[in-house]
Amino acid sequence: MSDASVSALNAIKSQVPATTTVIAVTKTVDASNIQPVINAGHRDFGENRVQEAAAKWPALRRPDTRLHLIGPLQSNKAAEAVALFDVIHTLDRPKLAHVLAEEMAKQSRRLPCFVQVNTGLEPQKAGIAPQDADAFIAQCRSEWNLPVVGLMCIPPVNEEPSPHFAFLREIARRNGLDQLSMGMSGDYAVAVLFGATHVRVGSAIFGVRT
Ligand SMILES: *Cc1c(COP(=O)(O)O)cnc(C)c1O
């Protein structure tokens, strides 16, 4: 079981450029099943809920672990998120930007942030609308001095992902951002073709979530 996760992760790493960060997504995965992947030397892990991460990661993490928040963040959890995580992939609205900036200043921690863009304009999905992305990125920089490093998207489940990846890349390019968090178990190889610098892979490493 654990060996299978390490082998699966190594196979994925061998298929992507060395410069692409493979984030092993550990939501719903028990600490005992994460441990072998940490022992194998992997550093980048993703969780989508602050509470679950707070329960698992303080005991698991090593000094060089990078924990990525890849799920929606409520403003009232920003303080905890800044203390616990190393990278935020889901910055998507002014209120959150404001609170994150305050917390980073308070805690003297500057976490690289990805702005999440709702490329499919799905009403139930988080992310800034594409037409508001340029203004929001500019505001994050000028008003809150946030370390915005790139963009993140989750394409609609039943659509061809490549137009969404191309769209995200274009928004990043015109805003001078060179990091792209896109691609999951089913489409990371396609995402890499479109310039993904970070792929977020869960079930292809740890098996199907129950
Ligand atoms: C769960 C999740 C992933 C990983 O999904 P898999 O299909 O299991 O690889 C990637 N990104 C986000 C935002 C997620 O919530």
The ligand as a Gaussian input file, in Angstrom:
#p B3LYP/6-31G(d) Opt

LIG

0 1
 C       -8.502000      16.844000      -4.561000
 C       -7.852000      17.905000      -5.357000
 C       -6.835000      17.606000      -6.265000
 C       -6.347000      16.194000      -6.539000
 O       -7.329000      15.503000      -7.230000
 P       -7.016000      14.050000      -7.866000
 O       -7.985000      13.938000      -8.965000
 O       -7.247000      13.072000      -6.767000
 O       -5.621000      14.065000      -8.323000
 C       -6.259000      18.657000      -6.971000
 N       -6.648000      19.924000      -6.782000
 C       -7.612000      20.254000      -5.909000
 C       -7.992000      21.677000      -5.759000
 C       -8.255000      19.269000      -5.166000
 O       -9.225000      19.603000      -4.312000

